[in-house]
Amino acid sequence: MFYHVVMLFARPLCYILFWPRIRHKERIPAEGPAIFAGNHLGVGESFLLPVLSPHPVTYPAKQELFRTDNPWRRFCGWFLRMMRQVPMDRTGGTAAMDALGSIHEVLDNGGFVAIHPEGHRSPDGRLYKGRTGVARLALKSGAPVIPFGCFNTRFTRKKWMPFPWLIRPSLEIGESFTFPEQMRQAFLNAENPEQARMVLREATDEVMRRIQEITDQEMVDEYSYRPKKSAKTSKTEE
């Protein structure tokens, strides 16, 4: 109820302020479950997809937004949860796997979730290596993946503007797809973690390939945080 009331005001406000566009909206299924998977350029995507989608969308948000060390952070965490967002540990590995539990519940109930497989915003506009969470969700649930591309979703500042703004942000929805049953069974019945990781990587790379077909971004075979942090401090995804 809270989500729908907020969207009642957010949708027209978003159109007035940013004049967003969505292409191929008809490709969004009438019913769930389904998993949106798109590139990650800026913070604008976090509210643009929920505003433009005909269905409520659950996003995994970075866990730092749910801290409770002051009243403002507690309010932010409460608001995000009311808007169907769930905390996500983006360091990868076991911590990220545990955080996917709430997302699985959404899919089990026929809902729509959205994930940016890159994990972090692209620092230079290129498409970075995807993390395996979206593939894990799709292979375990059997839900279709809806690839989408984000454009102009990074707040920018023009010479004539007093502050950064979104200028004609847009989304393009790709054709939804499901992974072959043979691949799904290979993951579900993997004899060891290494075998499961190989299937997850193959599935994740396919998701990223389909996103790239929409965005035409240059692809980079490394995780998006690496240009910002040294290899010593970065953690390898399981």
matplotlib code that plots the C-alpha trace (Angstrom):
import matplotlib.pyplot as plt

x = [0.0, 2.8, 4.6, 1.6, 0.8, 4.4, 4.3, 1.0, 3.0, 6.4, 5.4, 4.0, 6.7, 9.4, 7.8, 7.6, 11.2, 13.1, 10.9, 12.0, 11.5, 11.0, 11.4, 9.8, 7.7, 5.5, 8.3, 7.7, 5.6, 2.1, 2.8, 5.8, 8.0, 10.8, 14.3, 15.3, 19.0, 20.6, 23.8, 24.6, 25.6, 24.2, 21.9, 19.0, 18.3, 17.3, 14.0, 13.7, 12.9, 10.3, 8.7, 8.5, 7.6, 3.9, 4.7, 6.2, 10.0, 12.2, 15.8, 18.6, 20.2, 23.7, 23.6, 25.2, 21.8, 20.2, 22.5, 20.9, 23.6, 21.5, 17.9, 18.3, 19.8, 17.1, 14.5, 16.2, 16.3, 12.7, 11.6, 13.7, 12.1, 8.6, 9.5, 10.3, 14.1, 16.3, 19.9, 22.6, 26.2, 28.1, 31.4, 30.4, 30.8, 28.8, 27.6, 26.0, 24.5, 22.8, 21.3, 19.6, 17.2, 14.7, 14.9, 14.0, 10.9, 9.8, 10.2, 8.4, 5.5, 5.4, 7.1, 9.6, 13.1, 15.8, 19.6, 22.6, 25.0, 28.0, 27.3, 28.9, 28.3, 30.5, 33.3, 33.8, 30.7, 31.9, 30.1, 32.0, 32.1, 28.9, 28.6, 26.8, 23.9, 21.4, 22.4, 22.0, 18.5, 17.5, 18.9, 17.4, 14.0, 13.5, 12.3, 12.9, 15.5, 14.6, 17.7, 17.5, 19.7, 20.0, 20.9, 21.5, 20.9, 24.0, 23.4, 25.3, 25.9, 25.8, 27.3, 23.9, 22.8, 23.3, 23.3, 23.5, 20.4, 19.1, 18.6, 16.2, 17.0, 15.7, 15.4, 15.3, 13.7, 15.2, 13.6, 13.1, 14.7, 15.2, 18.3, 18.2, 16.9, 20.2, 22.1, 19.7, 20.0, 23.8, 23.8, 21.2, 22.9, 26.5, 28.8, 31.2, 31.4, 33.8, 31.3, 28.6, 30.8, 31.5, 27.8, 27.1, 29.9, 28.6, 25.1, 26.3, 28.3, 25.2, 23.2, 26.0, 26.1, 22.4, 22.7, 25.6, 23.5, 21.1, 23.5, 26.4, 28.9, 32.5, 32.8, 35.5, 36.6, 37.0, 34.8, 33.7, 35.3, 38.8, 39.7, 38.9, 40.6, 43.9, 43.9, 45.2, 42.1, 39.5, 37.8, 37.4, 33.8, 33.1]
y = [0.0, 2.4, 1.7, 2.5, 5.7, 6.9, 6.0, 7.9, 11.1, 10.0, 9.1, 12.4, 14.3, 12.3, 13.0, 16.7, 17.0, 14.7, 13.9, 10.2, 7.7, 4.0, 2.0, -1.4, -1.3, -4.0, -6.5, -6.4, -9.5, -8.9, -11.3, -12.3, -13.6, -11.9, -10.4, -7.1, -6.9, -3.8, -1.7, 0.7, 4.3, 6.5, 6.8, 7.7, 4.1, 3.4, 5.3, 5.4, 1.7, 1.6, 4.8, 3.5, -0.1, -1.1, -3.5, -2.9, -3.5, -4.7, -3.5, -4.8, -1.6, -1.3, -2.2, 1.1, 2.8, 0.7, 1.8, 2.9, 5.0, 8.2, 9.2, 10.2, 6.8, 5.0, 7.0, 6.1, 2.5, 2.4, 4.2, 1.9, -1.1, 0.3, 0.8, -2.9, -2.5, -4.9, -4.5, -6.2, -6.8, -6.0, -7.5, -10.7, -14.3, -15.8, -12.4, -11.5, -15.0, -14.7, -11.3, -12.9, -14.7, -11.8, -11.5, -15.2, -14.6, -11.8, -14.2, -17.0, -14.7, -13.8, -10.4, -8.4, -7.7, -5.6, -6.1, -4.3, -7.2, -4.8, -4.1, -0.7, 2.2, 2.2, 4.8, 5.6, 4.5, 1.1, -2.1, -4.1, -7.7, -9.0, -10.5, -13.9, -12.9, -12.4, -15.8, -17.5, -16.1, -17.0, -20.5, -21.3, -19.8, -20.5, -16.9, -15.2, -12.4, -9.1, -7.3, -3.5, -0.6, 2.7, 5.9, 9.4, 8.2, 9.9, 13.3, 15.8, 19.5, 21.8, 25.2, 26.9, 24.7, 25.7, 22.0, 18.5, 17.2, 14.2, 15.2, 12.9, 9.7, 6.6, 2.8, 0.3, -3.1, -6.1, -9.5, -11.6, -15.0, -18.1, -20.2, -23.7, -26.4, -28.3, -25.4, -25.0, -28.6, -28.5, -25.7, -27.2, -30.6, -29.4, -32.0, -29.4, -25.5, -25.2, -26.8, -24.5, -21.4, -22.3, -22.5, -19.3, -17.5, -18.7, -17.6, -14.2, -13.6, -14.3, -11.7, -9.1, -9.9, -9.3, -6.0, -5.0, -5.7, -3.0, -0.4, -0.9, -0.2, -1.3, -4.4, -4.7, -8.0, -6.9, -5.8, -2.2, -1.3, -2.2, 1.2, 2.8, 0.4, -1.5, -5.2, -5.8, -4.5, -6.0, -9.2, -11.9, -13.1, -16.6]
z = [0.0, 1.0, -2.3, -4.4, -2.6, -3.0, -6.7, -7.1, -6.5, -7.7, -11.2, -12.4, -10.5, -12.2, -15.6, -14.9, -13.6, -15.9, -18.9, -18.9, -21.7, -21.9, -25.1, -25.7, -22.5, -24.1, -23.5, -19.8, -18.9, -17.6, -14.7, -12.6, -11.4, -13.4, -12.9, -14.5, -15.2, -16.5, -16.7, -13.9, -14.9, -12.2, -9.2, -11.5, -12.3, -8.7, -9.0, -12.8, -13.3, -10.5, -11.8, -15.4, -14.7, -14.6, -11.7, -8.3, -8.4, -5.5, -5.6, -3.5, -2.1, -0.6, 3.0, 4.1, 3.4, 6.2, 9.0, 12.2, 13.9, 13.7, 13.2, 9.5, 8.6, 10.5, 8.6, 5.2, 6.1, 7.1, 3.9, 1.7, 3.3, 2.9, -0.8, -1.0, -1.1, 0.7, 2.0, -0.1, 0.8, -2.4, -1.5, -3.1, -1.9, 1.0, 2.4, -0.9, -1.2, 2.2, 1.2, -1.8, 0.5, 0.6, -3.1, -3.5, -1.4, -3.8, -6.8, -5.0, -4.6, -8.3, -7.9, -10.0, -8.8, -10.4, -10.2, -11.7, -12.1, -12.2, -8.5, -8.6, -10.9, -14.0, -13.3, -17.0, -18.9, -20.0, -19.1, -16.5, -15.6, -14.0, -10.5, -10.4, -8.2, -11.0, -12.6, -9.2, -8.8, -12.3, -12.2, -8.8, -9.3, -13.0, -13.4, -16.8, -17.0, -18.6, -19.8, -20.0, -20.9, -19.0, -20.7, -19.3, -15.7, -14.3, -12.8, -14.9, -14.7, -17.8, -17.9, -17.7, -14.8, -11.1, -10.0, -11.4, -13.2, -15.1, -18.8, -20.7, -18.9, -20.7, -20.4, -23.2, -22.4, -24.1, -24.9, -21.8, -21.7, -19.5, -19.2, -20.8, -18.5, -19.0, -17.6, -14.7, -13.7, -14.1, -11.5, -9.1, -9.2, -9.3, -7.6, -6.2, -5.8, -8.7, -11.1, -9.8, -10.3, -13.9, -14.6, -12.8, -14.7, -18.1, -17.2, -15.9, -19.1, -21.2, -19.2, -19.7, -23.4, -23.8, -21.8, -24.1, -27.2, -25.9, -24.7, -27.2, -24.4, -24.5, -22.3, -19.6, -18.2, -14.6, -11.8, -11.7, -8.3, -9.5, -11.1, -7.8, -5.4, -5.5, -6.2, -2.7, -1.0, -3.4, -2.7, -5.3, -6.0, -5.1]

ax = plt.figure().add_subplot(projection="3d")
ax.plot(x, y, z, "-o")
ax.set_aspect("equal")
plt.show()
